[in-house]
Amino acid sequence: MAWSDRNSPIVAVATAPGRGAVGIVRVSGRGLLPLVQALCARELAPRQAVYGPFLDAEGEAIDHGLALYFPAPHSFTGEDVLELQAHGGPVVLQLLLARCLTAARELDAQGHERLPGLRVAEPGEFSQRAFLNDKIDLAQAEAIADLIEASTEAAARSATRSLEGAFSREIEALREQLVNLRMLVEATLDFPEEEIDFLEKADARGRLQRVVDALQRVLGQARQGALLREGLQVVLAGQPNAGKSSLLNALAGAELAIVTDIAGTTRDKVSQTIQIEGVPLHVIDTAGLRAEHEASDEVERIGMARSWEAIAQADAVLFLHDLTRLAQPDYARSDTEIAARLPTTVPVVHVFNKADQLDTAQVEAQVAAARSPVGHGLALSARTGAGLDALRRLLLEQAGWHAAPEGVFIARQRHVQALRQAGDHLEWAQAHAAQADGALDLLAEELRLAHNALGLITGAFSADDLLGEIFTRFCIGK
């Protein structure tokens, strides 16, 4: 985004592409009244919707709709904002957009352009200007995009909480505690001749511990919020015909993957996003795994290679075992070989499928016999649905989900990383505070670095490249 051009007025269609009942064209900048007069041929009272025609260069109506004018600074962007709410056809909106651009270049009675420099907005530029004009902070700006992209009701509600400032208030409270602590430490450094026993009389260690405790609480909430936003990548793995596609269909509640008795039916990845208690889970069904020399053709070898790639990138793996074949030596040996290749860094849930085809005693015996090579697991039937609720609960445990959605604000991985970085600096600060001489200079530096790390979340300390990376991911019109 061209930061040097951020003062020029901007215009964009602010509604999604396609046909709809209403479409919006939004303009933001300084001194919009001449443009308002050209488009609406009247003055608009601030923050009042006025119905009337939107005029072309010849004074003919392009469309009839509502016009709203928000004078600075009482607008979303902090600048003058004009919204034209017309019928939601793409042709109508493009005509209005083009008319805004041509009207801006027309000369008024004094020979001046009505709105010099008006241009089409870049992605996220309206929200960017709201941030730059202190209408919202960076975490709130990101929450706008997260609300638009929310894939579950819980994620949408959490994004709304962040947009309203719940997350930002938590961060600012932490920063305020750090500011007070820094003031005490640095004042002691400035006046060593007073011989104030800072660590004892000012309860520095106690204050620092309270900041650490508060940060850990916020970090826990942020991890939950990041999980709501990004979800969990779950890969179904196992030998051919173990029931992976049946399990995907059962979890999704729809026939997404083809299911047959023919081994190797699934040749490529099949993905579906489901939700459990509002947490999105991106479930990927993969081609059956076996020794490469056992592959029937090149297509199956490519499918297995893609399966291993998906497993390496997963947040959790559901390793399916066929209970009806576990007693077969070749099948059990292949399961053991697959388990040995699974990455140690990815949590694995061992799922023993087709429990409906054996009695309870047989299921327990088969699972018990399999524990040694593959570990403890969960027995279920993808066909009947028995055991699916237990699997869903286990998946949430693997994801680390434990908070009620109403108490969570949306967050991103960069927020989690910044909180962890602040926590690392506070850990070092505690180590310096515990020393006999106090090591106040090093303590002060660690507190400063922790303070700066928290500032990255709300944008108190942000590089232009970070802001560009965030806002260019927004849709045009936001």
C-alpha positions as CSV (number, residue, x, y, z in Angstrom):
1,M,0.0,0.0,0.0
2,A,1.3,3.5,-0.9
3,W,1.7,5.1,2.5
4,S,2.8,8.4,0.9
5,D,-0.6,8.5,-0.8
6,R,-2.7,7.9,2.3
7,N,-4.0,11.5,2.4
8,S,-5.8,11.5,-0.9
9,P,-9.5,10.8,-1.0
10,I,-10.7,7.3,-1.8
11,V,-13.8,5.6,-3.2
12,A,-14.9,2.0,-3.5
13,V,-17.8,-0.3,-3.8
14,A,-18.3,-1.4,-0.2
15,T,-20.6,-4.4,-0.8
16,A,-19.7,-7.9,-2.0
17,P,-19.7,-8.6,-5.8
18,G,-22.9,-9.9,-7.3
19,R,-26.6,-8.9,-7.3
20,G,-28.4,-7.9,-4.1
21,A,-31.2,-5.7,-2.8
22,V,-28.7,-2.9,-1.7
23,G,-25.2,-2.0,-2.8
24,I,-23.0,0.7,-1.3
25,V,-20.5,3.0,-2.7
26,R,-18.3,4.7,-0.1
27,V,-16.1,7.8,-0.3
28,S,-13.7,9.0,2.4
29,G,-11.5,12.1,2.4
30,R,-11.4,15.7,3.3
31,G,-13.8,18.3,1.9
32,L,-16.4,16.1,0.3
33,L,-19.2,18.7,0.1
34,P,-18.5,19.7,-3.5
35,L,-18.8,16.0,-4.5
36,V,-22.0,15.6,-2.5
37,Q,-23.5,18.6,-4.4
38,A,-22.5,17.1,-7.8
39,L,-23.9,13.7,-7.0
40,C,-27.0,14.6,-5.0
41,A,-27.7,18.2,-6.1
42,R,-28.5,19.1,-2.5
43,E,-26.9,19.5,0.9
44,L,-27.0,16.5,3.3
45,A,-27.6,16.9,7.0
46,P,-24.9,15.1,9.0
47,R,-25.7,11.4,9.8
48,Q,-29.2,11.6,8.3
49,A,-30.3,9.3,5.5
50,V,-31.8,11.2,2.6
51,Y,-33.6,9.6,-0.3
52,G,-33.2,11.0,-3.8
53,P,-31.5,10.5,-7.2
54,F,-27.8,10.0,-7.9
55,L,-27.0,12.2,-10.9
56,D,-24.7,11.7,-13.8
57,A,-22.8,14.5,-15.6
58,E,-25.9,15.5,-17.6
59,G,-28.1,15.7,-14.5
60,E,-30.0,12.5,-15.3
61,A,-30.6,9.9,-12.5
62,I,-28.3,6.9,-12.5
63,D,-30.4,5.4,-9.7
64,H,-32.5,6.5,-6.7
65,G,-31.4,5.6,-3.2
66,L,-30.2,6.8,0.2
67,A,-27.3,9.2,0.7
68,L,-25.6,9.6,4.1
69,Y,-22.9,12.2,5.0
70,F,-20.6,11.8,8.0
71,P,-18.5,14.9,8.6
72,A,-15.0,14.4,10.2
73,P,-14.1,13.3,12.8
74,H,-17.4,11.6,13.6
75,S,-17.1,8.8,11.0
76,F,-15.6,5.3,10.7
77,T,-12.4,6.6,9.1
78,G,-12.2,9.8,11.0
79,E,-12.4,11.7,7.7
80,D,-15.5,13.0,5.8
81,V,-17.4,10.0,4.6
82,L,-20.2,9.8,2.0
83,E,-22.2,6.6,1.5
84,L,-24.5,6.1,-1.5
85,Q,-26.9,3.2,-0.9
86,A,-28.3,2.1,-4.3
87,H,-29.9,-1.0,-5.8
88,G,-27.4,-3.8,-5.6
89,G,-26.7,-4.5,-9.2
90,P,-23.1,-4.6,-10.3
91,V,-23.7,-2.3,-13.3
92,V,-25.4,0.3,-11.2
93,L,-22.6,0.3,-8.6
94,Q,-19.9,0.5,-11.3
95,L,-21.8,3.5,-12.9
96,L,-21.9,5.2,-9.5
97,L,-18.2,4.5,-8.9
98,A,-17.3,5.9,-12.3
99,R,-19.5,8.9,-11.7
100,C,-17.7,9.7,-8.4
101,L,-14.4,9.7,-10.1
102,T,-15.5,11.9,-13.0
103,A,-17.4,14.3,-10.7
104,A,-14.2,14.7,-8.6
105,R,-12.3,15.9,-11.7
106,E,-15.0,18.4,-12.8
107,L,-14.3,22.1,-12.2
108,D,-16.4,24.2,-10.0
109,A,-17.4,27.8,-10.5
110,Q,-13.9,29.0,-9.4
111,G,-12.2,26.6,-11.8
112,H,-11.0,24.2,-9.1
113,E,-11.5,20.4,-9.2
114,R,-14.3,19.3,-6.9
115,L,-12.2,16.7,-5.2
116,P,-8.6,16.6,-6.4
117,G,-6.9,13.2,-6.3
118,L,-9.9,11.0,-5.7
119,R,-8.9,7.4,-6.5
120,V,-10.2,3.9,-6.1
121,A,-9.4,2.5,-2.6
122,E,-6.9,-0.3,-2.1
123,P,-7.9,-3.4,-0.1
124,G,-8.4,-2.5,3.6
125,E,-7.7,1.1,3.1
126,F,-10.9,2.4,4.9
127,S,-10.0,0.3,7.9
128,Q,-6.4,1.4,7.7
129,R,-7.4,5.1,7.8
130,A,-9.7,4.4,10.8
131,F,-6.6,2.9,12.5
132,L,-4.3,5.8,11.5
133,N,-6.8,8.3,12.7
134,D,-7.1,6.6,16.1
135,K,-10.7,5.5,15.6
136,I,-9.7,1.9,16.2
137,D,-6.6,0.1,17.2
138,L,-4.8,-2.6,15.3
139,A,-6.5,-5.5,17.1
140,Q,-9.9,-4.0,16.4
141,A,-9.0,-3.5,12.8
142,E,-8.1,-7.1,12.4
143,A,-11.3,-8.1,14.2
144,I,-13.2,-6.5,11.3
145,A,-11.7,-8.9,8.8
146,D,-12.1,-11.8,11.3
147,L,-15.8,-11.0,11.7
148,I,-16.3,-11.0,7.9
149,E,-14.4,-14.3,7.5
150,A,-15.8,-16.0,10.6
151,S,-16.8,-19.6,9.8
152,T,-18.8,-20.4,12.9
153,E,-21.2,-18.5,15.2
154,A,-18.8,-18.7,18.1
155,A,-16.0,-17.2,15.9
156,A,-18.3,-14.3,14.8
157,R,-19.4,-13.6,18.4
158,S,-15.7,-13.6,19.6
159,A,-14.7,-11.3,16.7
160,T,-17.5,-8.9,17.7
161,R,-16.1,-8.9,21.3
162,S,-12.6,-8.0,19.9
163,L,-14.1,-5.3,17.6
164,E,-15.8,-3.8,20.6
165,G,-12.4,-3.6,22.3
166,A,-12.5,-6.5,24.8
167,F,-9.1,-7.8,23.7
168,S,-7.6,-4.3,23.5
169,R,-8.7,-3.5,27.0
170,E,-7.0,-6.6,28.3
171,I,-3.7,-5.6,26.6
172,E,-3.9,-2.0,27.7
173,A,-4.5,-3.1,31.3
174,L,-1.3,-5.2,31.1
175,R,0.6,-2.3,29.5
176,E,-0.6,0.1,32.2
177,Q,0.7,-2.3,35.0
178,L,4.0,-2.5,33.2
179,V,4.2,1.3,32.9
180,N,3.7,1.7,36.6
181,L,6.3,-0.9,37.4
182,R,8.8,0.6,34.9
183,M,8.3,4.0,36.5
184,L,9.3,2.6,39.9
185,V,12.3,0.7,38.6
186,E,13.6,3.6,36.6
187,A,13.0,6.2,39.3
188,T,15.1,4.0,41.6
189,L,17.8,3.9,39.0
190,D,17.8,7.7,38.7
191,F,18.1,8.2,42.5
192,P,20.4,5.5,43.8
193,E,21.7,7.8,46.6
194,E,18.3,7.6,48.3
195,E,19.2,3.9,49.2
196,I,15.6,2.9,48.8
197,D,15.2,-0.8,49.1
198,F,13.1,-0.9,46.0
199,L,12.4,-4.6,45.7
200,E,11.0,-4.8,49.3
201,K,9.3,-1.5,49.9
202,A,7.7,-1.1,46.5
203,D,6.7,-4.8,46.4
204,A,8.3,-5.1,43.0
205,R,8.4,-8.8,43.0
206,G,4.8,-9.0,44.0
207,R,3.7,-6.5,41.3
208,L,5.8,-8.4,38.7
209,Q,4.2,-11.7,39.6
210,R,0.7,-10.2,39.3
211,V,1.6,-8.9,35.8
212,V,2.9,-12.4,34.9
213,D,-0.3,-14.0,36.2
214,A,-2.5,-11.6,34.3
215,L,-0.5,-12.1,31.1
216,Q,-0.8,-15.9,31.3
217,R,-4.6,-15.5,31.7
218,V,-4.8,-13.3,28.6
219,L,-2.5,-15.6,26.7
220,G,-4.8,-18.5,27.5
221,Q,-7.8,-16.6,26.2
222,A,-5.8,-15.5,23.1
223,R,-4.9,-19.1,22.3
224,Q,-8.6,-20.0,22.5
225,G,-9.4,-17.1,20.2
226,A,-6.8,-18.1,17.7
227,L,-8.2,-21.6,17.7
228,L,-11.7,-20.2,17.0
229,R,-10.4,-18.1,14.1
230,E,-8.0,-20.6,12.5
231,G,-9.5,-24.0,13.5
232,L,-7.7,-27.3,13.7
233,Q,-6.2,-29.2,10.7
234,V,-7.2,-32.8,11.3
235,V,-6.0,-35.5,8.9
236,L,-7.6,-39.0,8.6
237,A,-4.9,-41.5,8.0
238,G,-4.7,-45.3,7.8
239,Q,-4.6,-48.3,5.5
240,P,-7.0,-48.6,2.5
241,N,-10.5,-49.5,3.4
242,A,-10.1,-48.7,7.1
243,G,-13.1,-46.4,7.0
244,K,-11.6,-43.0,6.6
245,S,-14.1,-41.7,4.1
246,S,-17.0,-43.1,6.1
247,L,-15.7,-41.3,9.2
248,L,-15.4,-38.0,7.2
249,N,-19.0,-38.4,6.0
250,A,-20.1,-39.3,9.5
251,L,-18.4,-36.2,11.1
252,A,-19.7,-33.9,8.3
253,G,-23.2,-35.4,8.3
254,A,-23.1,-35.6,4.5
255,E,-21.9,-37.9,1.8
256,L,-18.8,-36.0,0.8
257,A,-16.5,-38.8,0.0
258,I,-17.2,-41.9,-2.2
259,V,-17.4,-45.0,0.0
260,T,-17.0,-48.6,-1.5
261,D,-15.6,-51.9,-0.4
262,I,-12.9,-51.5,-2.9
263,A,-9.5,-50.8,-1.3
264,G,-8.0,-47.5,-2.6
265,T,-11.2,-45.8,-3.6
266,T,-9.9,-42.5,-2.3
267,R,-7.0,-41.4,-4.5
268,D,-6.6,-37.8,-3.4
269,K,-7.4,-35.5,-0.5
270,V,-11.0,-34.6,0.3
271,S,-11.5,-31.8,2.7
272,Q,-14.5,-30.5,4.7
273,T,-14.8,-28.0,7.5
274,I,-17.0,-29.0,10.4
275,Q,-17.5,-27.4,13.8
276,I,-17.6,-28.8,17.3
277,E,-18.9,-26.4,20.0
278,G,-18.1,-23.5,17.6
279,V,-14.5,-24.6,17.0
280,P,-13.8,-25.1,13.2
281,L,-12.1,-28.4,12.3
282,H,-10.7,-28.8,8.8
283,V,-11.0,-32.5,8.3
284,I,-8.9,-34.0,5.4
285,D,-9.6,-37.5,4.1
286,T,-6.5,-39.0,2.5
287,A,-5.5,-41.9,0.3
288,G,-4.9,-45.1,2.1
289,L,-1.3,-45.8,3.2
290,R,0.7,-48.9,2.6
291,A,4.2,-49.8,1.4
292,E,5.1,-47.9,-1.8
293,H,5.9,-51.2,-3.6
294,E,2.4,-52.4,-2.8
295,A,0.8,-49.5,-4.7
296,S,-1.3,-50.6,-7.7
297,D,-0.3,-47.8,-10.0
298,E,1.4,-44.4,-10.2
299,V,-1.8,-42.6,-9.3
300,E,-2.0,-44.4,-6.0
301,R,1.7,-43.7,-5.3
302,I,1.1,-39.9,-5.9
303,G,-2.0,-40.1,-3.6
304,M,0.0,-41.7,-0.8
305,A,2.8,-39.1,-1.2
306,R,0.1,-36.3,-0.8
307,S,-1.2,-38.1,2.3
308,W,2.1,-38.0,4.0
309,E,2.5,-34.3,3.1
310,A,-0.9,-33.6,4.7
311,I,0.0,-35.6,7.8
312,A,3.2,-33.5,8.2
313,Q,1.2,-30.3,8.1
314,A,-1.6,-31.4,10.4
315,D,-2.5,-30.2,13.9
316,A,-3.8,-33.6,14.7
317,V,-3.9,-37.0,13.0
318,L,-6.8,-39.6,13.3
319,F,-5.0,-42.9,12.7
320,L,-7.8,-45.4,11.7
321,H,-7.5,-49.1,12.4
322,D,-9.8,-51.7,11.0
323,L,-11.0,-53.8,14.0
324,T,-12.0,-56.6,11.7
325,R,-8.5,-57.0,10.3
326,L,-6.3,-56.2,13.4
327,A,-5.8,-59.9,14.0
328,Q,-4.3,-60.4,10.6
329,P,-0.5,-60.4,10.9
330,D,0.1,-58.5,7.6
331,Y,-2.4,-55.8,8.5
332,A,-1.1,-55.4,12.0
333,R,2.5,-55.2,10.7
334,S,1.5,-52.5,8.2
335,D,-0.2,-50.5,10.9
336,T,2.9,-50.7,13.0
337,E,5.0,-49.5,10.1
338,I,2.7,-46.6,9.4
339,A,2.7,-45.6,13.1
340,A,6.5,-45.6,13.1
341,R,6.5,-43.1,10.2
342,L,4.1,-40.6,11.8
343,P,5.8,-37.4,12.9
344,T,6.4,-37.2,16.6
345,T,5.5,-33.5,16.7
346,V,1.9,-34.1,15.6
347,P,-0.7,-35.4,18.2
348,V,-2.1,-38.8,17.0
349,V,-5.5,-40.2,18.0
350,H,-5.8,-43.9,17.3
351,V,-9.3,-44.7,16.2
352,F,-10.4,-48.3,16.0
353,N,-13.2,-48.4,13.5
354,K,-16.0,-50.9,12.6
355,A,-16.8,-51.7,16.2
356,D,-20.4,-52.5,15.0
357,Q,-19.1,-55.7,13.3
358,L,-17.7,-57.2,16.6
359,D,-19.2,-57.8,20.0
360,T,-18.1,-55.7,23.0
361,A,-15.7,-58.4,24.3
362,Q,-14.1,-58.8,20.9
363,V,-13.6,-55.0,20.5
364,E,-12.0,-54.7,24.0
365,A,-9.7,-57.6,23.2
366,Q,-8.7,-56.3,19.8
367,V,-8.0,-52.8,21.2
368,A,-6.1,-54.2,24.2
369,A,-3.9,-56.3,21.9
370,A,-3.2,-53.3,19.7
371,R,-2.1,-51.0,22.5
372,S,1.5,-52.2,22.5
373,P,2.4,-51.3,19.0
374,V,0.1,-48.3,18.4
375,G,-0.9,-46.9,21.8
376,H,-4.2,-46.4,23.5
377,G,-7.2,-45.4,21.3
378,L,-10.9,-45.0,20.9
379,A,-13.3,-47.6,19.4
380,L,-16.2,-46.4,17.3
381,S,-18.3,-47.2,14.3
382,A,-18.3,-44.7,11.4
383,R,-21.3,-46.5,9.9
384,T,-23.6,-46.4,12.9
385,G,-22.2,-43.3,14.6
386,A,-21.5,-45.1,17.9
387,G,-18.5,-43.4,19.6
388,L,-18.6,-40.2,17.5
389,D,-19.4,-37.9,20.4
390,A,-16.5,-39.3,22.4
391,L,-14.3,-38.7,19.3
392,R,-15.5,-35.1,19.1
393,R,-14.7,-34.5,22.7
394,L,-11.3,-36.0,22.3
395,L,-10.6,-33.8,19.3
396,L,-11.4,-30.7,21.3
397,E,-9.0,-31.9,24.0
398,Q,-6.3,-32.3,21.4
399,A,-7.0,-28.8,20.2
400,G,-6.6,-27.5,23.7
401,W,-10.2,-26.1,23.8
402,H,-11.6,-25.5,27.2
403,A,-13.1,-22.0,27.4
404,A,-16.7,-21.0,26.9
405,P,-17.1,-19.3,23.5
406,E,-18.9,-16.3,25.2
407,G,-15.7,-15.6,27.3
408,V,-13.3,-15.6,24.4
409,F,-12.2,-12.8,22.1
410,I,-10.9,-13.5,18.6
411,A,-7.1,-13.5,18.2
412,R,-4.5,-14.3,15.7
413,Q,-1.2,-16.2,15.9
414,R,0.7,-13.0,15.8
415,H,-1.1,-11.9,19.0
416,V,-0.2,-15.2,20.7
417,Q,3.4,-14.8,19.6
418,A,3.6,-11.3,20.9
419,L,2.1,-12.4,24.3
420,R,4.6,-15.2,24.5
421,Q,7.4,-12.8,23.7
422,A,6.2,-10.5,26.4
423,G,6.1,-13.5,28.8
424,D,9.7,-14.5,28.0
425,H,10.9,-11.0,28.8
426,L,8.9,-11.0,32.1
427,E,10.5,-14.3,33.0
428,W,13.9,-12.7,32.5
429,A,12.7,-9.7,34.6
430,Q,11.7,-12.0,37.4
431,A,15.2,-13.7,37.3
432,H,16.9,-10.3,37.6
433,A,14.5,-9.2,40.3
434,A,15.4,-12.3,42.3
435,Q,19.1,-11.5,42.4
436,A,20.5,-10.1,45.6
437,D,21.6,-6.8,44.1
438,G,18.4,-6.4,42.2
439,A,20.1,-6.0,38.8
440,L,17.8,-3.0,38.3
441,D,19.2,-1.9,34.9
442,L,18.6,-5.3,33.4
443,L,15.2,-5.5,35.0
444,A,14.2,-2.2,33.5
445,E,15.3,-3.3,30.1
446,E,13.3,-6.5,30.2
447,L,10.2,-4.6,31.4
448,R,10.7,-2.2,28.4
449,L,10.9,-5.1,25.9
450,A,7.8,-6.7,27.4
451,H,6.0,-3.4,27.2
452,N,7.0,-3.0,23.5
453,A,5.9,-6.6,22.7
454,L,2.4,-5.9,24.0
455,G,2.3,-2.7,21.9
456,L,2.7,-4.7,18.8
457,I,-0.8,-6.2,19.3
458,T,-2.7,-2.9,19.4
459,G,-0.4,-1.0,17.0
460,A,1.3,1.2,19.6
461,F,4.6,0.0,18.1
462,S,4.1,-1.1,14.5
463,A,6.3,-1.1,11.4
464,D,4.8,0.0,8.1
465,D,5.5,-3.4,6.5
466,L,3.4,-5.1,9.3
467,L,0.5,-2.7,8.7
468,G,0.7,-3.3,5.0
469,E,0.7,-7.0,5.4
470,I,-2.4,-6.8,7.6
471,F,-4.5,-4.4,5.7
472,T,-3.9,-5.7,2.2
473,R,-5.6,-8.9,3.2
474,F,-8.8,-7.1,3.7
475,C,-11.5,-6.9,1.0
476,I,-11.8,-3.7,-1.1
477,G,-14.4,-1.4,0.5
478,K,-13.3,-2.2,4.0
